[in-house]
Amino acid sequence: MTDIALAWNGREADIAIVGGDLVLDHSLQTPVLISLFSDRRARADDALPGSDDDRRGWPGDAWPNVLGDQIGSRLWLLSREKEISETLRRAREYGKESITWTLEDGIAARVDVTASVPKRGTLNLAVAISRRDGRSENHQFDTLWEAL
């Protein structure tokens, strides 16, 4: 699997370019980044942040190749939550939910996600993937928490 690498700055991703050339990513970092930080459509029972009723999500999820398949995560629902243990539990849950496709597609044998607050206003997600071929990958992503 080879992707065009994305670089994460804590708020958004951009295509990685070095010396005027696209950087290629042979790991799962780019697809995991897309999975974590693209907005999955909120479920009917999810409490939405803010005052609007935008459930977000990628329009293509309305016509998936695999029934029920969705892209992204519900991490965006936590943007106005307090930095408490319940919120970190949900962050772990949403993170793992977003990358379960690696298990379903037979790429990973095991996936672990941990969430922490290394400093006020920052959510850290650590993703450990044990691949079926025996290799393991560890990815760390810090994202800025919008409201505390």
Secondary structure as GFF3:
##gff-version 3
##sequence-region A 1 148
A	DSSP	beta_strand	3	4	.	.	.	ID=ss1
A	DSSP	beta_strand	6	8	.	.	.	ID=ss2
A	DSSP	beta_strand	13	15	.	.	.	ID=ss3
A	DSSP	beta_strand	17	18	.	.	.	ID=ss4
A	DSSP	beta_strand	21	22	.	.	.	ID=ss5
A	DSSP	beta_strand	24	25	.	.	.	ID=ss6
A	DSSP	alpha_helix	29	37	.	.	.	ID=ss7
A	DSSP	three_ten_helix	59	62	.	.	.	ID=ss8
A	DSSP	three_ten_helix	75	78	.	.	.	ID=ss9
A	DSSP	alpha_helix	85	99	.	.	.	ID=ss10
A	DSSP	alpha_helix	101	104	.	.	.	ID=ss11
A	DSSP	beta_strand	108	119	.	.	.	ID=ss12
A	DSSP	beta_strand	122	131	.	.	.	ID=ss13
A	DSSP	beta_strand	136	144	.	.	.	ID=ss14
###
